[in-house]
Amino acid sequence: MALSYRTRKRLALLILVVGMPLYVVAAVTLVNWADARWGRLPIWAEVAVYLTLGLLWALPFRSVFRGVGQADPQAAREKAKGPGPSA
């Protein structure tokens, strides 16, 4: 079942406001844990890890974020139809 535009917009906002900060905390905690366990990575490897983790979070949510920044397609279709028959 496809999500409506309004639902996708609300879900995207929830992901960005709640999920993203939680993911950032988890990613930094994971890297710090690895540093404490095995020692600090070289700076180029640490940058690569953070870049990978920074891109990895968005992959599962691509369908939610796709098209959210554009106008509501359903509203555009209803507007194009014009007013209904007057009684």
Phi, psi and omega in degrees: 000129180280142178280145177288164181300317182296319179294317179298321179295316179293320179294320177297319178296318178297317179298317182288323185276324183254309186291319183296312177299322177296320179294320179298315179298317179295319180295315180294320177298318179298315179293319178295322177297316178296321178297317181291326184280313187245000183094163184290138176285158171299153186301322180294324179288323178295319177297318179297320179296314181294322177295317178297313178295328179291330178270330185296327184294331187277340184303315180292341186255012182304317182292331179288317185279341184296120175082002183291329182281358180259174180293155179296118181294327179293320179294324179294321179293319181292324179291324180291330179294328182083182180292148179288177180296135180273144182254000000 
